[in-house]
Structures are given as C-alpha cells and as structure tokens.
C-alpha cells in the first residue's frame, strides 16, 4: 500500500541512472505499431498491461508514458483506435506501482486547465509525488474536430498552451485565489487545493521552432522523434538545438526518445521478425494517414515527403529508433544514443509482456555492465 502523505520524488527527475528507461504507449491498441499482426498489443487486456507496468516498476524504470489518442488511423486493424484516456489510466497505474514515474498525456484543447490541475494533483497524491504531465497542443486534425470542430493554426496552439500552462501552474502553487485574463482564457477567483506533493515533471514533443521554444521555456524534458536516418551528426545537432535554447532560458533540459525493440538470438532473426509484422502485415492505410498528418501538422518533419522516408519505421514502431538484434546489439545501440546526448528512452514492443520480460532478463544486465544503469534492488530504490 502506498503511503501517499509523503512525497517520494519523481524518478524521471531524480534518478541517477545515466540512461533512464520508460514504457511508452501501453494504453493504446497496437502500442506504437501500425500492423495487422495478431500478436500486437491489446490495450483492453488490462491484467496483461498491469503485469507490464509492474515489471517496469520492479526493474527500476523511470517512466510510464501513455499516448493521448482519441481515434485511430484506419485500415484493417485501425491502430490506436482503442485507447484509454490518460489521466484516469495514470491514476490506475499509480495505485499499483511503487517507484516509477507516472505520466498523463494531455491534448490541451480537450481539457480545461483548472480541471486538469486538479486531476494532476489527484494522481500525484495516489502516486506519492511521482506524477508527470506530457503536454500536447493537438496535431491530429480529425481528433480536434471531435472536440471543437476546428484546429488552431500551428503557432497559435502554443500561444494557447502558454496560457493553459500558466493557469495550471498557478493552481498548483498559488496560496490564495487568483484571476487570469488572456487571449484564450478568462478565469475568476480560482481556488485549487491540495497542492502537488512534488513539482510535476513536464514533458513536451514540440518539433517546430515555436514548439521548441515552448518546450525549452516551460518543460523538464523534450520528447523527440530522432532523425536517425540522417546519421549521427544530424541526431546530435537535433538534440543540441534543444539544449542551446534551454541554455538561453537558463534552464536544463532532458532529452527523451522512444524506440521499438525486437530482441532475438541473432540480428538476422530479429530483422526477419520486424519484416514479418511491419512489411508483410503492415497497415499501409494507417501508415499513409499518419505520415500525411504528422508531416503537415506536428513540426517534427519538414513535409509529408520527409515523414515518408520513415515509412517502414512508422509501421514497425511509429518512427521510434530501432533497437533490433541481439541483447549485445541493443545494449550497444543504447550506449551510442547516450553518447549522442539522449537521457532517456521509452520502449515499445509488438507484444509488450514478452518483450519487457526478455529485455529485463537479457539487456538490463548489459546496461549495468556498461555503467548506464545502476543495479536495481530494494537497497537501491530511492523513491519507496
């Protein structure tokens, strides 16, 4: 049972591991894959998801990060079409874990900031101060039409986010009632208690110039789609562009990415398995829709054509970095990305339960040997 009257701190912020680890997209059907493969993750198998979350928690992972999704991408399997809302999902996960950071992913136009502030604090208390908020401005137009039948122009979304977050942070910190008047919000005599046990860890995935500005001004971490197909130099420059902006703000900034993991006895066997589910059984309709939408709206890619270069990787793991091969191959790749400036990697699999069991058994010891992670046991848990 959690003792929620005492803040444990958030391992996303406090962990001493050189490479932090997380689990990404556990709350959505298919995880990060765009595939019709029968082995794909089923979000509604709640017991199985709980087992994954608890394995990550017991192994010392730092983050459980859900995807905020309101509709799928089409095709036979309609990837991400079945999903759990992330604030309530996070509350459930907080109640059954002990040390891992628990995040909600919030599309700001879908939730009032005063309400979001209260939801966040509720989860923070359930978790004992382990809550984090992944802030999204809404880039999938079909979803935004579900809420307000419109989507704001790209840069205007971040002006909206500035005001939204200002209200949330005042609700988290103000010792008296407050008013706020802006372009998008007018709130009066706002009262919000209790306050968070610990300062919630803020993450954002803005990739455009305006998005990077918002992220580096307000957030503790940037969550990136790395341009790994352009080589290590491009990856390093991409990461350094965020850190340079954060330096101008006098702030430190973690860099988080996500990866799809396929672990096998040989690299060839692992690559064959990726080809099986991503190429042979890939959902091309969904991939077409994703690359068109994300290329136009997210700012992470210069164009739809730019996003299309990652087509195979979108089907394999939503364009996350590929960690494909033997345990030694994967550990070496993780070390390489750390050397390029990555602080944390959120992991995804086609089958999450089998995947995390193998990763914890085969790869975690190698990361410890390389000095990227500390041995994890009861004596080393800082947040219990």
C-alpha positions as CSV (number, residue, x, y, z in Angstrom):
1,X,0.0,0.0,0.0
2,X,1.4,3.4,-0.9
3,X,1.9,5.9,1.9
4,X,0.7,8.9,-0.1
5,X,1.2,11.5,2.6
6,X,5.0,11.5,1.9
7,X,6.4,12.6,-1.4
8,X,8.9,10.1,-2.8
9,X,10.1,12.3,-5.7
10,X,9.8,11.6,-9.4
11,X,12.4,9.2,-10.8
12,X,12.1,11.0,-14.2
13,X,13.8,13.9,-12.4
14,X,15.7,12.3,-9.6
15,X,17.1,9.0,-11.0
16,X,20.9,8.7,-11.0
17,X,20.9,6.3,-13.9
18,X,22.9,7.7,-16.9
19,X,20.3,6.2,-19.3
20,X,16.7,6.4,-18.0
21,X,14.1,3.9,-19.2
22,X,10.4,4.0,-19.8
23,X,7.5,2.2,-21.3
24,X,5.6,4.0,-24.0
25,X,2.1,3.6,-25.4
26,X,0.9,0.8,-23.1
27,X,-2.6,2.4,-23.1
28,X,-3.4,2.0,-26.8
29,X,-4.2,-0.9,-29.1
30,X,-1.1,-1.9,-31.1
31,X,1.2,0.2,-29.0
32,X,3.3,2.1,-31.5
33,X,3.0,-0.4,-34.3
34,X,0.9,0.1,-37.5
35,X,0.4,-3.6,-38.2
36,X,-2.3,-6.2,-38.6
37,X,-0.2,-8.8,-36.9
38,X,-2.3,-10.9,-34.4
39,X,0.4,-10.6,-31.7
40,X,0.0,-6.8,-31.5
41,X,-0.7,-5.3,-28.1
42,X,-4.3,-5.2,-26.9
43,X,-4.9,-2.3,-24.6
44,X,-8.1,-3.8,-23.2
45,X,-6.3,-6.7,-21.8
46,X,-5.9,-4.8,-18.5
47,X,-4.4,-7.6,-16.5
48,X,-1.6,-8.0,-19.1
49,X,-0.9,-4.3,-19.1
50,X,-0.7,-4.3,-15.3
51,X,1.9,-7.0,-15.4
52,X,4.0,-5.0,-17.9
53,X,3.7,-1.9,-15.7
54,X,4.7,-3.8,-12.5
55,X,7.6,-5.4,-14.3
56,X,8.9,-2.0,-15.3
57,X,8.3,-0.7,-11.8
58,X,10.2,-3.5,-10.1
59,X,13.1,-3.3,-12.6
60,X,13.6,0.4,-11.7
61,X,12.3,2.0,-14.9
62,X,11.7,5.7,-14.5
63,X,8.6,6.4,-16.7
64,X,5.3,5.0,-17.7
65,X,4.2,7.3,-20.6
66,X,0.8,6.9,-22.3
67,X,-0.2,8.1,-25.7
68,X,-3.1,10.6,-25.9
69,X,-5.3,9.3,-28.7
70,X,-9.0,9.8,-29.4
71,X,-9.3,8.0,-32.7
72,X,-7.4,5.5,-34.8
73,X,-5.6,5.8,-38.1
74,X,-7.7,3.4,-40.2
75,X,-7.1,0.3,-42.2
76,X,-7.9,-3.2,-41.0
77,X,-6.5,-3.0,-37.5
78,X,-7.2,0.7,-37.0
79,X,-4.1,1.3,-34.9
80,X,-4.7,3.3,-31.7
81,X,-8.4,3.3,-32.4
82,X,-8.9,1.6,-29.0
83,X,-7.3,3.6,-26.2
84,X,-7.7,4.5,-22.6
85,X,-7.9,8.2,-21.5
86,X,-4.6,9.1,-20.0
87,X,-5.4,10.9,-16.7
88,X,-7.6,8.1,-15.4
89,X,-5.2,5.5,-16.9
90,X,-2.4,7.1,-14.9
91,X,-4.4,7.1,-11.7
92,X,-5.0,3.4,-12.1
93,X,-1.3,2.7,-12.8
94,X,-0.2,4.9,-9.9
95,X,-2.2,2.8,-7.5
96,X,-0.4,-0.4,-8.4
97,X,3.2,0.8,-8.7
98,X,5.7,1.9,-6.1
99,X,8.6,3.9,-7.6
100,X,8.1,4.5,-11.4
101,X,7.1,8.0,-12.7
102,X,3.5,8.0,-13.8
103,X,2.6,10.4,-16.7
104,X,-0.6,11.6,-18.3
105,X,-0.5,12.8,-21.9
106,X,-2.8,15.8,-22.3
107,X,-4.0,17.4,-25.5
108,X,-4.6,20.9,-24.1
109,X,-7.7,21.8,-26.2
110,X,-9.6,18.8,-24.8
111,X,-9.4,19.7,-21.1
112,X,-10.0,22.9,-19.1
113,X,-6.8,23.9,-17.2
114,X,-8.4,24.3,-13.8
115,X,-9.8,20.8,-14.2
116,X,-6.5,19.4,-15.4
117,X,-4.7,20.9,-12.5
118,X,-7.0,19.1,-10.1
119,X,-6.8,15.8,-12.0
120,X,-3.0,16.0,-11.9
121,X,-2.8,16.6,-8.2
122,X,-5.1,13.7,-7.5
123,X,-2.8,11.4,-9.4
124,X,0.2,13.0,-7.7
125,X,-1.3,12.0,-4.3
126,X,-2.1,8.5,-5.4
127,X,1.4,8.0,-6.6
128,X,3.2,9.8,-3.7
129,X,4.6,12.6,-5.8
130,X,5.5,10.6,-8.9
131,X,3.3,12.4,-11.4
132,X,4.4,13.9,-14.7
133,X,2.5,15.6,-17.5
134,X,3.2,15.2,-21.2
135,X,1.8,18.3,-22.9
136,X,0.5,18.2,-26.4
137,X,-1.1,21.0,-28.3
138,X,-3.2,18.8,-30.7
139,X,-1.8,17.9,-34.1
140,X,-4.3,15.3,-35.4
141,X,-7.0,17.4,-37.0
142,X,-9.6,14.6,-37.1
143,X,-9.4,14.4,-33.3
144,X,-9.6,18.1,-32.7
145,X,-12.8,18.3,-34.8
146,X,-14.3,15.8,-32.3
147,X,-14.0,18.5,-29.6
148,X,-14.4,21.9,-31.1
149,X,-14.8,21.2,-34.8
150,X,-11.7,23.2,-35.5
151,X,-7.9,23.1,-35.1
152,X,-5.9,26.3,-34.4
153,X,-3.1,27.4,-36.7
154,X,0.2,25.8,-35.7
155,X,1.9,28.6,-33.8
156,X,-1.4,29.8,-32.2
157,X,-1.6,26.4,-30.5
158,X,1.5,27.2,-28.5
159,X,0.2,30.7,-27.5
160,X,-2.9,28.8,-26.2
161,X,-0.5,26.4,-24.4
162,X,1.3,29.3,-22.7
163,X,-1.9,30.5,-21.1
164,X,-3.2,26.9,-20.3
165,X,0.0,26.0,-18.5
166,X,0.2,29.4,-16.7
167,X,-3.3,28.7,-15.2
168,X,-2.3,25.1,-14.2
169,X,0.9,26.2,-12.6
170,X,-0.9,29.0,-10.6
171,X,-3.4,26.4,-9.4
172,X,-0.5,24.2,-8.3
173,X,1.3,27.0,-6.4
174,X,-1.0,29.9,-5.5
175,X,-1.7,30.2,-1.8
176,X,-4.7,32.3,-2.4
177,X,-7.4,32.6,-5.1
178,X,-6.4,34.1,-8.4
179,X,-7.8,35.6,-11.6
180,X,-6.3,35.1,-15.1
181,X,-7.2,37.1,-18.2
182,X,-5.7,36.3,-21.5
183,X,-6.5,35.8,-25.2
184,X,-7.9,32.3,-24.8
185,X,-8.9,32.1,-21.1
186,X,-10.6,34.2,-18.6
187,X,-10.9,32.6,-15.1
188,X,-12.0,34.3,-11.9
189,X,-11.4,33.6,-8.3
190,X,-9.7,30.2,-8.9
191,X,-9.2,28.0,-5.9
192,X,-7.4,24.7,-6.0
193,X,-6.3,22.5,-3.1
194,X,-4.4,20.4,-2.3
195,X,-1.1,21.4,-3.9
196,X,1.1,18.7,-5.6
197,X,3.3,16.7,-3.2
198,X,6.2,17.3,-5.7
199,X,6.6,19.6,-8.7
200,X,5.1,17.6,-11.6
201,X,7.6,16.7,-14.2
202,X,6.7,18.4,-17.6
203,X,7.4,16.9,-21.0
204,X,6.6,18.2,-24.5
205,X,7.3,16.9,-28.0
206,X,7.3,20.2,-29.9
207,X,9.5,19.9,-33.0
208,X,8.8,23.2,-34.9
209,X,10.7,26.4,-34.0
210,X,7.6,27.6,-32.0
211,X,7.3,24.1,-30.4
212,X,10.9,24.0,-29.4
213,X,10.6,27.5,-27.8
214,X,7.6,26.4,-25.7
215,X,9.4,23.2,-24.7
216,X,12.6,24.8,-23.6
217,X,10.8,27.7,-21.8
218,X,8.5,25.5,-19.7
219,X,9.4,21.8,-19.7
220,X,11.8,19.5,-17.9
221,X,12.2,17.2,-21.0
222,X,11.8,17.2,-24.7
223,X,10.4,14.1,-26.2
224,X,11.8,13.7,-29.7
225,X,11.3,11.7,-32.9
226,X,15.0,11.4,-33.7
227,X,16.2,11.9,-37.3
228,X,18.3,8.8,-37.1
229,X,18.1,8.1,-40.8
230,X,20.2,11.2,-41.4
231,X,23.1,9.9,-39.4
232,X,24.7,10.6,-36.0
233,X,25.7,14.1,-36.9
234,X,22.1,15.1,-37.6
235,X,20.9,13.4,-34.4
236,X,23.5,15.3,-32.3
237,X,22.6,18.6,-34.0
238,X,18.9,18.0,-33.4
239,X,19.5,17.3,-29.7
240,X,21.9,20.3,-29.3
241,X,19.3,22.6,-30.9
242,X,17.0,22.0,-27.9
243,X,19.8,22.3,-25.3
244,X,21.0,25.5,-26.8
245,X,17.6,27.1,-26.5
246,X,17.2,25.8,-22.9
247,X,20.6,27.4,-22.1
248,X,19.3,30.7,-23.3
249,X,16.4,30.3,-20.9
250,X,18.9,29.4,-18.1
251,X,17.3,26.0,-17.8
252,X,18.4,22.4,-18.0
253,X,16.5,20.0,-20.3
254,X,16.4,16.3,-20.5
255,X,16.2,14.6,-23.9
256,X,13.9,11.6,-24.2
257,X,13.2,9.5,-27.2
258,X,11.3,6.3,-27.9
259,X,12.3,3.0,-29.5
260,X,10.8,-0.2,-30.8
261,X,12.5,-3.2,-29.5
262,X,12.9,-6.6,-31.3
263,X,15.3,-8.9,-29.4
264,X,16.3,-12.3,-30.8
265,X,19.2,-14.7,-30.8
266,X,20.7,-13.2,-33.9
267,X,20.3,-9.9,-35.7
268,X,19.1,-11.6,-38.8
269,X,16.3,-13.3,-36.9
270,X,15.3,-10.0,-35.3
271,X,15.2,-8.3,-38.7
272,X,13.1,-11.0,-40.2
273,X,10.6,-10.6,-37.4
274,X,10.4,-6.8,-38.0
275,X,9.9,-7.5,-41.7
276,X,7.1,-10.0,-40.8
277,X,5.0,-7.6,-38.8
278,X,5.9,-4.3,-40.4
279,X,6.3,-5.1,-44.1
280,X,4.4,-8.4,-44.5
281,X,1.5,-7.4,-42.2
282,X,1.9,-3.7,-42.0
283,X,-1.2,-1.5,-42.1
284,X,-0.5,0.7,-45.2
285,X,-3.7,2.7,-44.9
286,X,-2.8,3.7,-41.4
287,X,0.7,4.5,-42.4
288,X,-0.5,6.7,-45.2
289,X,-2.7,8.6,-42.8
290,X,0.0,9.0,-40.1
291,X,2.7,10.2,-42.4
292,X,0.4,12.7,-44.1
293,X,-0.9,14.1,-40.9
294,X,2.3,14.2,-38.9
295,X,4.3,15.6,-41.8
296,X,1.9,18.5,-42.1
297,X,0.9,19.3,-38.5
298,X,3.4,18.2,-36.0
299,X,6.5,20.2,-36.9
300,X,8.7,17.1,-36.3
301,X,9.1,16.6,-40.1
302,X,9.6,19.3,-42.7
303,X,6.9,17.8,-45.0
304,X,4.9,14.7,-45.8
305,X,7.8,13.5,-48.1
306,X,10.2,13.9,-45.2
307,X,8.0,11.7,-43.0
308,X,7.6,9.2,-45.8
309,X,11.3,8.3,-45.6
310,X,10.5,6.7,-42.2
311,X,7.6,4.7,-43.6
312,X,9.0,1.3,-42.6
313,X,9.8,2.6,-39.1
314,X,6.4,4.0,-38.7
315,X,4.9,0.6,-39.2
316,X,7.5,-1.0,-37.0
317,X,7.2,1.4,-34.1
318,X,5.8,4.9,-35.1
319,X,9.3,6.0,-36.3
320,X,10.9,5.4,-33.0
321,X,14.6,4.4,-33.0
322,X,15.1,0.8,-34.0
323,X,16.6,-1.4,-31.3
324,X,16.7,-4.6,-33.3
325,X,19.1,-7.5,-32.8
326,X,20.8,-9.4,-30.0
327,X,20.9,-8.2,-26.4
328,X,24.5,-7.1,-27.1
329,X,23.4,-5.2,-30.2
330,X,20.7,-3.4,-28.3
331,X,22.8,-2.5,-25.4
332,X,25.5,-1.1,-27.7
333,X,22.8,1.0,-29.6
334,X,21.5,2.4,-26.3
335,X,25.0,3.3,-25.3
336,X,25.6,5.0,-28.6
337,X,22.4,7.1,-28.3
338,X,23.5,8.1,-24.8
339,X,26.8,9.3,-26.3
340,X,24.8,11.5,-28.7
341,X,23.0,13.2,-25.9
342,X,19.9,11.1,-25.1
343,X,19.0,10.9,-21.4
344,X,16.0,8.5,-21.5
345,X,14.4,6.0,-23.9
346,X,10.8,4.9,-23.7
347,X,10.5,1.3,-25.0
348,X,7.8,-0.3,-27.1
349,X,7.2,-3.8,-28.4
350,X,4.8,-5.7,-30.6
351,X,4.0,-7.9,-27.6
352,X,4.8,-5.8,-24.5
353,X,4.7,-8.6,-21.9
354,X,7.0,-11.0,-23.7
355,X,9.1,-8.0,-24.8
356,X,9.7,-6.5,-21.4
357,X,10.4,-9.9,-19.8
358,X,13.2,-10.6,-22.4
359,X,14.5,-7.1,-22.2
360,X,14.8,-7.2,-18.4
361,X,16.4,-10.6,-18.4
362,X,18.8,-10.0,-21.3
363,X,19.5,-6.3,-21.8
364,X,19.3,-4.7,-18.4
365,X,22.4,-6.6,-17.0
366,X,24.4,-5.4,-20.1
367,X,23.3,-1.8,-19.4
368,X,24.5,-2.2,-15.9
369,X,27.8,-3.6,-17.1
370,X,28.3,-0.6,-19.4
371,X,27.6,1.8,-16.5
372,X,24.4,3.1,-18.0
373,X,22.2,1.9,-15.2
374,X,22.8,1.0,-11.6
375,X,21.9,-2.5,-10.3
376,X,18.4,-2.3,-9.1
377,X,17.2,-3.8,-5.8
378,X,15.5,-2.9,-2.6
379,X,18.6,-1.4,-1.3
380,X,18.9,0.9,-4.3
381,X,15.4,2.1,-4.6
382,X,15.4,5.8,-3.8
383,X,11.7,6.5,-4.1
384,X,10.0,3.9,-2.0
